[in-house]
Amino acid sequence: MVLRPKRGRVGSRRPEPHSDEWGFFYKQVFFCLQFFLYLCKMKRERDENLMLVAAVEQYAQKHRIPTAVSFAIFREYGINTLIRKHYNALHTQPLEESFYFAEDIIKRIKAQTQRS
């Protein structure tokens, strides 16, 4: 049995295209879209942080230094911003790739400063 609203009931009529009821509906939809975009942005930031932390920890492990020192090196060479900037390319690779990316950048910067 299908329940259908009776004609003539207040809830069964369609609102006019530019009425206040439609305005309220559009505001709700707009709010939901904004909230969804906010959640997507938060997820991306969380993923960027995860990638950065993994790279810092792997760098510290490989060079046998404390994680705080590794993080200071990353900040000194600007690796934090580079990993965030190149997140779109790095997130398609294995998590270790962010470590190799950071190590390669550090080696290149050190080589340039030694030449100068």
Phi and psi restraints in degrees (value plus and minus 20) as a CYANA .aco file:
   2 VAL   PHI    -119.7   -79.7
   2 VAL   PSI     107.1   147.1
   3 LEU   PHI    -111.5   -71.5
   3 LEU   PSI     104.1   144.1
   4 ARG   PHI    -143.0  -103.0
   4 ARG   PSI     122.9   162.9
   5 PRO   PHI     -87.9   -47.9
   5 PRO   PSI     123.9   163.9
   6 LYS   PHI     -92.8   -52.8
   6 LYS   PSI     127.1   167.1
   7 ARG   PHI     -88.4   -48.4
   7 ARG   PSI     123.1   163.1
   8 GLY   PHI      75.9   115.9
   8 GLY   PSI     -30.6     9.4
   9 ARG   PHI     -95.8   -55.8
   9 ARG   PSI     132.2   172.2
  10 VAL   PHI     -83.1   -43.1
  10 VAL   PSI     -60.9   -20.9
  11 GLY   PHI     -96.0   -56.0
  11 GLY   PSI     -31.6     8.4
  12 SER   PHI    -109.4   -69.4
  12 SER   PSI     -32.1     7.9
  13 ARG   PHI    -103.8   -63.8
  13 ARG   PSI     131.1   171.1
  14 ARG   PHI    -107.5   -67.5
  14 ARG   PSI     120.0   160.0
  15 PRO   PHI     -93.4   -53.4
  15 PRO   PSI     136.2   176.2
  16 GLU   PHI     -85.3   -45.3
  16 GLU   PSI     130.8   170.8
  17 PRO   PHI     -75.3   -35.3
  17 PRO   PSI     -54.3   -14.3
  18 HIS   PHI    -136.1   -96.1
  18 HIS   PSI      11.2    51.2
  19 SER   PHI    -105.2   -65.2
  19 SER   PSI     152.7   192.7
  20 ASP   PHI     -84.5   -44.5
  20 ASP   PSI     -50.0   -10.0
  21 GLU   PHI     -84.8   -44.8
  21 GLU   PSI     -61.3   -21.3
  22 TRP   PHI     -88.4   -48.4
  22 TRP   PSI     -57.5   -17.5
  23 GLY   PHI     -80.0   -40.0
  23 GLY   PSI     -62.0   -22.0
  24 PHE   PHI     -84.0   -44.0
  24 PHE   PSI     -61.7   -21.7
  25 PHE   PHI     -82.0   -42.0
  25 PHE   PSI     -65.9   -25.9
  26 TYR   PHI     -83.5   -43.5
  26 TYR   PSI     -57.7   -17.7
  27 LYS   PHI     -83.3   -43.3
  27 LYS   PSI     -59.4   -19.4
  28 GLN   PHI     -84.9   -44.9
  28 GLN   PSI     -64.2   -24.2
  29 VAL   PHI     -83.9   -43.9
  29 VAL   PSI     -63.4   -23.4
  30 PHE   PHI     -81.9   -41.9
  30 PHE   PSI     -62.5   -22.5
  31 PHE   PHI     -82.2   -42.2
  31 PHE   PSI     -63.3   -23.3
  32 CYS   PHI     -82.8   -42.8
  32 CYS   PSI     -60.4   -20.4
  33 LEU   PHI     -85.2   -45.2
  33 LEU   PSI     -62.9   -22.9
  34 GLN   PHI     -82.0   -42.0
  34 GLN   PSI     -61.4   -21.4
  35 PHE   PHI     -85.2   -45.2
  35 PHE   PSI     -61.4   -21.4
  36 PHE   PHI     -81.6   -41.6
  36 PHE   PSI     -64.6   -24.6
  37 LEU   PHI     -84.7   -44.7
  37 LEU   PSI     -56.7   -16.7
  38 TYR   PHI     -82.4   -42.4
  38 TYR   PSI     -64.4   -24.4
  39 LEU   PHI     -84.7   -44.7
  39 LEU   PSI     -58.1   -18.1
  40 CYS   PHI     -84.4   -44.4
  40 CYS   PSI     -60.4   -20.4
  41 LYS   PHI     -84.7   -44.7
  41 LYS   PSI     -61.3   -21.3
  42 MET   PHI     -83.8   -43.8
  42 MET   PSI     -59.3   -19.3
  43 LYS   PHI     -85.8   -45.8
  43 LYS   PSI     -60.8   -20.8
  44 ARG   PHI     -84.1   -44.1
  44 ARG   PSI     -63.8   -23.8
  45 GLU   PHI     -81.9   -41.9
  45 GLU   PSI     -60.4   -20.4
  46 ARG   PHI     -83.6   -43.6
  46 ARG   PSI     -61.4   -21.4
  47 ASP   PHI     -86.6   -46.6
  47 ASP   PSI     -59.0   -19.0
  48 GLU   PHI     -82.7   -42.7
  48 GLU   PSI     -62.7   -22.7
  49 ASN   PHI     -83.3   -43.3
  49 ASN   PSI     -61.1   -21.1
  50 LEU   PHI     -81.4   -41.4
  50 LEU   PSI     -63.6   -23.6
  51 MET   PHI     -83.6   -43.6
  51 MET   PSI     -61.5   -21.5
  52 LEU   PHI     -85.8   -45.8
  52 LEU   PSI     -64.2   -24.2
  53 VAL   PHI     -83.9   -43.9
  53 VAL   PSI     -61.4   -21.4
  54 ALA   PHI     -82.0   -42.0
  54 ALA   PSI     -62.7   -22.7
  55 ALA   PHI     -85.0   -45.0
  55 ALA   PSI     -63.2   -23.2
  56 VAL   PHI     -82.3   -42.3
  56 VAL   PSI     -65.1   -25.1
  57 GLU   PHI     -86.6   -46.6
  57 GLU   PSI     -60.7   -20.7
  58 GLN   PHI     -86.5   -46.5
  58 GLN   PSI     -58.5   -18.5
  59 TYR   PHI     -84.0   -44.0
  59 TYR   PSI     -62.3   -22.3
  60 ALA   PHI     -85.0   -45.0
  60 ALA   PSI     -60.4   -20.4
  61 GLN   PHI     -85.6   -45.6
  61 GLN   PSI     -65.3   -25.3
  62 LYS   PHI     -85.5   -45.5
  62 LYS   PSI     -60.6   -20.6
  63 HIS   PHI    -114.0   -74.0
  63 HIS   PSI     -16.5    23.5
  64 ARG   PHI      32.7    72.7
  64 ARG   PSI      32.2    72.2
  65 ILE   PHI    -145.8  -105.8
  65 ILE   PSI     139.5   179.5
  66 PRO   PHI     -84.5   -44.5
  66 PRO   PSI     132.8   172.8
  67 THR   PHI     -81.8   -41.8
  67 THR   PSI     -55.7   -15.7
  68 ALA   PHI     -82.5   -42.5
  68 ALA   PSI     -59.8   -19.8
  69 VAL   PHI     -87.3   -47.3
  69 VAL   PSI     -61.0   -21.0
  70 SER   PHI     -81.2   -41.2
  70 SER   PSI     -62.6   -22.6
  71 PHE   PHI     -84.7   -44.7
  71 PHE   PSI     -58.2   -18.2
  72 ALA   PHI     -83.8   -43.8
  72 ALA   PSI     -58.9   -18.9
  73 ILE   PHI     -83.7   -43.7
  73 ILE   PSI     -63.5   -23.5
  74 PHE   PHI     -80.7   -40.7
  74 PHE   PSI     -61.2   -21.2
  75 ARG   PHI     -88.0   -48.0
  75 ARG   PSI     -59.1   -19.1
  76 GLU   PHI     -81.6   -41.6
  76 GLU   PSI     -62.1   -22.1
  77 TYR   PHI    -112.6   -72.6
  77 TYR   PSI     -19.5    20.5
  78 GLY   PHI      54.7    94.7
  78 GLY   PSI       4.9    44.9
  79 ILE   PHI     -89.0   -49.0
  79 ILE   PSI     -53.0   -13.0
  80 ASN   PHI     -74.8   -34.8
  80 ASN   PSI     -71.2   -31.2
  81 THR   PHI     -90.2   -50.2
  81 THR   PSI     -53.3   -13.3
  82 LEU   PHI     -86.7   -46.7
  82 LEU   PSI     -61.7   -21.7
  83 ILE   PHI     -84.5   -44.5
  83 ILE   PSI     -61.3   -21.3
  84 ARG   PHI     -86.6   -46.6
  84 ARG   PSI     -58.5   -18.5
  85 LYS   PHI     -86.9   -46.9
  85 LYS   PSI     -57.5   -17.5
  86 HIS   PHI    -121.7   -81.7
  86 HIS   PSI       5.9    45.9
  87 TYR   PHI     -80.2   -40.2
  87 TYR   PSI     -59.9   -19.9
  88 ASN   PHI     -78.1   -38.1
  88 ASN   PSI     -57.4   -17.4
  89 ALA   PHI    -102.1   -62.1
  89 ALA   PSI     -59.0   -19.0
  90 LEU   PHI     -93.1   -53.1
  90 LEU   PSI     -49.4    -9.4
  91 HIS   PHI     -92.2   -52.2
  91 HIS   PSI     -33.5     6.5
  92 THR   PHI    -105.7   -65.7
  92 THR   PSI     -29.2    10.8
  93 GLN   PHI    -119.8   -79.8
  93 GLN   PSI     147.3   187.3
  94 PRO   PHI     -80.5   -40.5
  94 PRO   PSI     138.3   178.3
  95 LEU   PHI     -81.6   -41.6
  95 LEU   PSI     -50.0   -10.0
  96 GLU   PHI     -87.3   -47.3
  96 GLU   PSI     -41.0    -1.0
  97 GLU   PHI     -83.2   -43.2
  97 GLU   PSI     -52.0   -12.0
  98 SER   PHI     -85.7   -45.7
  98 SER   PSI     -54.3   -14.3
  99 PHE   PHI     -86.2   -46.2
  99 PHE   PSI     -66.6   -26.6
 100 TYR   PHI     -83.3   -43.3
 100 TYR   PSI     -57.0   -17.0
 101 PHE   PHI     -81.9   -41.9
 101 PHE   PSI     -68.0   -28.0
 102 ALA   PHI     -84.8   -44.8
 102 ALA   PSI     -64.0   -24.0
 103 GLU   PHI     -83.6   -43.6
 103 GLU   PSI     -59.6   -19.6
 104 ASP   PHI     -84.2   -44.2
 104 ASP   PSI     -62.5   -22.5
 105 ILE   PHI     -83.9   -43.9
 105 ILE   PSI     -63.9   -23.9
 106 ILE   PHI     -82.2   -42.2
 106 ILE   PSI     -63.2   -23.2
 107 LYS   PHI     -81.7   -41.7
 107 LYS   PSI     -62.3   -22.3
 108 ARG   PHI     -84.7   -44.7
 108 ARG   PSI     -62.4   -22.4
 109 ILE   PHI     -86.1   -46.1
 109 ILE   PSI     -62.0   -22.0
 110 LYS   PHI     -83.1   -43.1
 110 LYS   PSI     -59.7   -19.7
 111 ALA   PHI     -85.3   -45.3
 111 ALA   PSI     -59.6   -19.6
 112 GLN   PHI     -86.0   -46.0
 112 GLN   PSI     -61.3   -21.3
 113 THR   PHI     -90.6   -50.6
 113 THR   PSI     -49.6    -9.6
 114 GLN   PHI     -92.7   -52.7
 114 GLN   PSI     -52.8   -12.8
 115 ARG   PHI     -89.6   -49.6
 115 ARG   PSI     -52.9   -12.9
